[in-house]
Amino acid sequence: MKKRIILVRSVFIIFVFCFTLSIKFNCFALDVGRVQMSVTTPEIVKAGDTVIFQILVLNEGSGSWNTGSYSINVDIYDNMKTYKASTESTSEGPAVAAGESALFFLSYGLPKVFAGQYFYKVNLKYNKKIITTSDFYNFNIVAVARNANIVFVSTIGDQKYDGNFKVICQVKNTGEVANNFPVRLELKGANTNEFIRQLKNVQVAKGEVLNLTFDCSIPISFSDGAVTAIAEVYDRIEDGNPVKKFAEATQEFRLSDMLPSVQFLNLGLSAIKGEEISLKVRVSDDKGIAGVKITCQIPGMQSKIVSDMSLLSGTKTDGVWVFKTSAFGVTGKFMFTIEATDTKSQVSKVEYQTTVVNQ
C-alpha cells in the first residue's frame, strides 16, 4: 500500500512537470518569426520626401498572431552603417496563422540632410518585444539642393561704444526646398581676439526672401578702429553648432570713442571783493575721464594759472567736478577755460568768463 502511494505521487509530479513544460512551450512557440524580404518605394526617393518600406514577415510559431500582438519598425543607418534614426512601430498587420506571411507598408519622412546610400534593418516584435532582426537592406536617397544667399540690407555706419544699433541681413532661399537656416552675425574688432557673435534661425520657403534683424551693442573693452561685420548663412545645426556654410557677407565700419562732454552747472556766478567762487561742471565720457583741468586768470593776476579740478560726486564716466577760487582781491573779469581729457587722451575744451563786481 505504501509503495502504491509513492508511485501515485511520482506519477502526479511527473504529470504536473510535463504539463507546465507544455504550457511554456506553447507560449514561447507563438513568438517565433522572421523577416522574409523588404523593398523600398518609390524607386527613386528624394531627401525630405516619404519612403515606404514594404516588408514581408513570416509567422513561424505554433499559433496565430492576432492583430495588435505583433508589429515592426525600421532602424536606419548611413553608408558607414552608423545608426541614424528609427521609425515608429506599426501594429496594422492582420491576424496571421502559423506558417503564413503578412505584408507591411511602413511610411517614413526622410530628413532633408540624408543623401546617398543608406542601409536599414527591420525589427519584428511580438507583444512589443523584438523577436528577430533582419540583415541589412539598402536603398539610395537622392539629395535635394539646399542653398541660400545673404546680404546686408543697409550700411551699418560708424558706431559709438555701448550704443545700441541694428544690423539687418537679408536671406534668400535659392534651394529646392524650404529650410530652417541658421544665420550667424559676428562683429570682429581690430584686435583678432575681440568678437561678438549672435546666432538666429530663420525659416525660409523655396525662392523666398526674408530680413533678419540683430540688435547689437559693442562694449568699451573693444579697441578703437575698424570693426568687421560678418553675416553667415548655414544649412543646419549639429551638436549646437552651425554646419555647411552656404554664403557670407562682410561690411566694415568704424568704432570711435566719444569726446568728453562738459556741462556748466552754475553759470552766471558773481562775487564781491573778498569772496570765493566754487565753479562746478558735469563731465561725462563713454570710457571714462582721466582728469579735468581749469586754466584761469583771476582779477589782479598778471598771468594765467592751471589747476586740477576735483571729482565732487558721481563717477569718472559721469560726475560733477569742482574748482574753488581764492578770495577775489580786486574787481574785474574772471576768465577761465575747462579741459576734460578721457582715458583715450581725447580732449574737450570749453571757455567761459564771468564778472566779479566790487561793492
C-alpha positions, 0 to 999 in steps of 0.5 A: 500500500505504501509503495502504491502511494509513492508511485501515485505521487511520482506519477502526479509530479511527473504529470504536473512537470510535463504539463507546465513544460507544455504550457511554456512551450506553447507560449514561447512557440507563438513568438517565433518569426522572421523577416522574409524580404523588404523593398523600398518605394518609390524607386527613386526617393528624394531627401525630405520626401516619404519612403515606404518600406514594404516588408514581408514577415513570416509567422513561424510559431505554433499559433496565430498572431492576432492583430495588435500582438505583433508589429515592426519598425525600421532602424536606419543607418548611413553608408558607414552603417552608423545608426541614424534614426528609427521609425515608429512601430506599426501594429496594422498587420492582420491576424496571421496563422502559423506558417503564413506571411503578412505584408507591411507598408511602413511610411517614413519622412526622410530628413532633408540632410540624408543623401546617398546610400543608406542601409536599414534593418527591420525589427519584428516584435511580438507583444512589443518585444523584438523577436528577430532582426533582419540583415541589412537592406539598402536603398539610395536617397537622392539629395535635394539642393539646399542653398541660400544667399545673404546680404546686408540690407543697409550700411551699418555706419560708424558706431559709438561704444555701448550704443545700441544699433541694428544690423539687418541681413537679408536671406534668400532661399535659392534651394529646392526646398524650404529650410530652417537656416541658421544665420550667424552675425559676428562683429570682429574688432581690430584686435583678432581676439575681440568678437561678438557673435549672435546666432538666429534661425530663420525659416525660409520657403523655396525662392523666398526672401526674408530680413533678419534683424540683430540688435547689437551693442559693442562694449568699451573693452573693444579697441578703437578702429575698424570693426568687421561685420560678418553675416553667415548663412548655414544649412543646419545645426549639429551638436549646437553648432552651425554646419555647411556654410552656404554664403557670407557677407562682410561690411566694415565700419568704424568704432570711435570713442566719444569726446568728453562732454562738459556741462556748466552747472552754475553759470552766471556766478558773481562775487564781491571783493573778498569772496570765493567762487566754487565753479562746478561742471558735469563731465561725462565720457563713454570710457571714462575721464582721466582728469579735468583741468581749469586754466584761469586768470583771476582779477589782479593776476598778471598771468594765467594759472592751471589747476586740477579740478576735483571729482565732487560726486558721481563717477569718472564716466559721469560726475560733477567736478569742482574748482574753488577760487581764492578770495577775489582781491580786486574787481574785474573779469574772471576768465577761465577755460575747462579741459576734460581729457578721457582715458583715450587722451581725447580732449574737450575744451570749453571757455567761459568768463564771468564778472566779479563786481566790487561793492 
